[in-house]
Amino acid sequence: MRRATIRTELDDADVVAASLDPDNTPEMKTSVEDGEIVTHIERETIGGLQSTVDDYVVNLSVAAQTVQIANDYNDTNYE
């Protein structure tokens, strides 16, 4: 079994982690620890691990950007 752990410190870590959960496979576990998103990934092969990590990083990036845009929008006074 091949394993990777990815730790990411972000504002709104709980929100970003929750948005990642639907895309997680059974081999992935995501939690929030001390303000960091911590994701453990296990796969049978190194190629499978690399593909899963690549997909996860893209999903993480999109989720973090989406939360930031939403926060920026909410912080702006639109009337």
C-alpha positions as CSV (number, residue, x, y, z in Angstrom):
1,M,0.0,0.0,0.0
2,R,1.3,3.5,-0.9
3,R,0.4,6.4,1.4
4,A,0.5,10.2,1.3
5,T,-0.5,12.8,3.8
6,I,-1.2,16.4,2.7
7,R,-1.4,19.2,5.2
8,T,-2.8,22.6,4.1
9,E,-3.2,25.7,6.3
10,L,-6.0,27.8,5.1
11,D,-8.5,30.4,6.4
12,D,-11.9,28.7,6.6
13,A,-10.3,25.2,6.7
14,D,-13.6,23.7,8.0
15,V,-15.6,25.1,5.0
16,V,-12.9,24.0,2.4
17,A,-12.6,20.5,4.0
18,A,-16.4,20.0,3.9
19,S,-16.5,21.0,0.3
20,L,-13.8,18.4,-0.6
21,D,-15.6,15.5,1.2
22,P,-18.0,14.5,-1.6
23,D,-15.1,13.9,-4.0
24,N,-13.1,11.8,-1.6
25,T,-12.7,8.1,-2.5
26,P,-12.9,5.4,0.2
27,E,-9.1,5.5,0.3
28,M,-9.1,9.1,1.5
29,K,-9.8,10.6,4.9
30,T,-9.9,14.4,5.4
31,S,-10.1,16.2,8.7
32,V,-9.3,19.6,10.2
33,E,-6.6,19.7,12.9
34,D,-5.5,22.9,14.5
35,G,-6.7,25.0,11.5
36,E,-5.1,22.7,8.9
37,I,-6.8,20.5,6.4
38,V,-5.2,17.0,6.8
39,T,-5.8,14.5,4.1
40,H,-4.5,10.9,4.2
41,I,-4.6,9.0,1.0
42,E,-3.8,5.3,0.5
43,R,-3.6,3.5,-2.9
44,E,-2.3,0.1,-4.1
45,T,0.1,1.6,-6.7
46,I,2.3,4.6,-6.9
47,G,0.6,5.6,-10.1
48,G,-2.8,5.4,-8.4
49,L,-1.5,7.5,-5.5
50,Q,0.0,10.1,-7.9
51,S,-3.3,10.4,-9.8
52,T,-5.3,10.7,-6.6
53,V,-3.0,13.3,-5.1
54,D,-3.1,15.3,-8.4
55,D,-6.9,15.2,-8.4
56,Y,-7.1,16.2,-4.8
57,V,-4.7,19.2,-5.2
58,V,-6.8,20.5,-8.1
59,N,-10.0,20.1,-6.0
60,L,-8.4,21.7,-3.0
61,S,-7.3,24.7,-5.2
62,V,-10.7,25.2,-6.7
63,A,-12.4,24.9,-3.3
64,A,-10.0,27.4,-1.6
65,Q,-10.5,29.9,-4.5
66,T,-14.3,29.5,-4.4
67,V,-14.4,30.1,-0.6
68,Q,-12.1,33.1,-1.0
69,I,-14.3,34.6,-3.7
70,A,-17.4,34.0,-1.6
71,N,-15.8,35.7,1.4
72,D,-14.7,38.6,-0.7
73,Y,-18.2,39.0,-2.1
74,N,-19.7,38.9,1.4
75,D,-17.2,41.4,2.7
76,T,-18.1,43.9,0.0
77,N,-21.1,46.1,0.7
78,Y,-23.5,45.7,-2.3
79,E,-26.6,47.8,-2.0
